[in-house]
Amino acid sequence: MKQRPDLESLFAAGGLGGRDRLRRTHDLLLRAGPLPELPPSLSEPPKVAIRVLRPNPARAHRRIRALLLPAGAALALAAGTAVYLSNRQDDSVHTSVAMHATAAAPRASAVLTVGGRDRSGNWSITLHVRGLPALPRGSVYEMYVTDEDRLVGSCGVFRTDGKPTVVEFNVPYTLADDSGWLIRREQPHRPPSAPLLTTQT
């Protein structure tokens, strides 16, 4: 086994000059003393608390929804306004017609007002009627557009409570100055009544 060289052999190998330098270095190391020990705080790497931020899907959804709701409301309002303006009716009155009672409803009376026509071709009609009694369940009053003695089509049905009643209709028919109107009673499982109110003479 090879032995480690001692200090004297190193001095001899280094010559006189090398011996003096090694001696001075040795003396300096002895005077300096041992190296100070590391404090405990530096003996181990510092512990750093790392906080991992995870996305909160619920919070992100609420934030996105909060941003989208005002935008959606604005779009809906704009769309609704556009539809209203595109179909806005002309509020000018086209004509007003008095409907007279027949023997089937001698106390009834009505005034029918035809308003403007919208861009889709629908006429706004307002009916002010009085003197028609309340009907039993299942029965209704129905108003028709007529051409001379021919029924053109129904404008819709309505009911009353026996008091003056205002009814709004919206009809797509082609109307002329000589178009007529007729109201009769419709009952289930029975034929319609005779005209109750009409504009025909």
ChimeraX attribute file (.defattr): number of C-alpha atoms within 10 A of each C-alpha:
attribute: neighborCount
match mode: 1-to-1
recipient: residues
	/A:1	3
	/A:2	4
	/A:3	5
	/A:4	7
	/A:5	8
	/A:6	8
	/A:7	12
	/A:8	10
	/A:9	11
	/A:10	13
	/A:11	17
	/A:12	11
	/A:13	11
	/A:14	14
	/A:15	10
	/A:16	11
	/A:17	9
	/A:18	13
	/A:19	18
	/A:20	13
	/A:21	13
	/A:22	16
	/A:23	13
	/A:24	11
	/A:25	11
	/A:26	12
	/A:27	11
	/A:28	11
	/A:29	11
	/A:30	10
	/A:31	8
	/A:32	9
	/A:33	8
	/A:34	8
	/A:35	6
	/A:36	6
	/A:37	7
	/A:38	9
	/A:39	8
	/A:40	7
	/A:41	8
	/A:42	8
	/A:43	9
	/A:44	9
	/A:45	7
	/A:46	8
	/A:47	6
	/A:48	6
	/A:49	6
	/A:50	6
	/A:51	6
	/A:52	6
	/A:53	6
	/A:54	6
	/A:55	8
	/A:56	8
	/A:57	9
	/A:58	9
	/A:59	10
	/A:60	11
	/A:61	11
	/A:62	11
	/A:63	11
	/A:64	11
	/A:65	13
	/A:66	11
	/A:67	11
	/A:68	12
	/A:69	11
	/A:70	11
	/A:71	12
	/A:72	12
	/A:73	11
	/A:74	12
	/A:75	12
	/A:76	12
	/A:77	12
	/A:78	12
	/A:79	12
	/A:80	12
	/A:81	13
	/A:82	12
	/A:83	11
	/A:84	11
	/A:85	11
	/A:86	12
	/A:87	15
	/A:88	15
	/A:89	18
	/A:90	14
	/A:91	12
	/A:92	10
	/A:93	13
	/A:94	15
	/A:95	12
	/A:96	14
	/A:97	15
	/A:98	16
	/A:99	24
	/A:100	19
	/A:101	19
	/A:102	15
	/A:103	11
	/A:104	13
	/A:105	17
	/A:106	13
	/A:107	14
	/A:108	19
	/A:109	20
	/A:110	23
	/A:111	16
	/A:112	20
	/A:113	18
	/A:114	20
	/A:115	20
	/A:116	19
	/A:117	22
	/A:118	16
	/A:119	13
	/A:120	11
	/A:121	15
	/A:122	18
	/A:123	22
	/A:124	21
	/A:125	21
	/A:126	17
	/A:127	20
	/A:128	16
	/A:129	20
	/A:130	18
	/A:131	18
	/A:132	23
	/A:133	15
	/A:134	14
	/A:135	16
	/A:136	9
	/A:137	8
	/A:138	8
	/A:139	15
	/A:140	18
	/A:141	20
	/A:142	17
	/A:143	22
	/A:144	19
	/A:145	22
	/A:146	20
	/A:147	16
	/A:148	14
	/A:149	8
	/A:150	10
	/A:151	13
	/A:152	16
	/A:153	15
	/A:154	16
	/A:155	20
	/A:156	15
	/A:157	17
	/A:158	16
	/A:159	17
	/A:160	18
	/A:161	12
	/A:162	13
	/A:163	12
	/A:164	15
	/A:165	16
	/A:166	15
	/A:167	15
	/A:168	14
	/A:169	16
	/A:170	16
	/A:171	17
	/A:172	14
	/A:173	14
	/A:174	11
	/A:175	14
	/A:176	8
	/A:177	7
	/A:178	11
	/A:179	14
	/A:180	22
	/A:181	24
	/A:182	21
	/A:183	23
	/A:184	20
	/A:185	20
	/A:186	18
	/A:187	16
	/A:188	10
	/A:189	6
	/A:190	7
	/A:191	9
	/A:192	13
	/A:193	13
	/A:194	15
	/A:195	16
	/A:196	23
	/A:197	25
	/A:198	23
	/A:199	21
	/A:200	15
	/A:201	7
